[in-house]
């Protein structure tokens, strides 16, 4: 994980490398109060995707992810292809999975890579399973 915007004032709020040249480009709008995703927020995610494309392997797969309370976007907001949303519910489930993983890890031999791998998988925290905490952006609000 990196925090490009924090570290260099450019790029996404967070960038996760999930292995096999797969990345999540994440914009966190946890303070958003709007009933829909606005033009500015979607544009920011689109710019972060461009930032990624300029700096990373062209063969890499970048998934645009936004943390936002809504999956609906305002009609004037330009779509970001393949955009996934982590809603408040998804974020809560992710946090609960992380806590459960940490608790299990504390009692299960965190120095054994095989045990850690099984625990990550069992709590839905592998690259293949993280998408379950997201939902596609859908719907338009006038």
Secondary structure as UniProt FT lines:
FT   HELIX           4..8
FT   STRAND          14..19
FT   TURN            20..21
FT   STRAND          22..28
FT   TURN            30..31
FT   HELIX           39..55
FT   TURN            58..59
FT   STRAND          61..67
FT   STRAND          73..74
FT   TURN            75..76
FT   TURN            81..82
FT   STRAND          84..86
FT   HELIX           88..106
FT   TURN            110..111
FT   HELIX           113..122
FT   TURN            123..124
FT   TURN            127..129
FT   HELIX           130..133
FT   STRAND          135..136
FT   STRAND          140..141
//
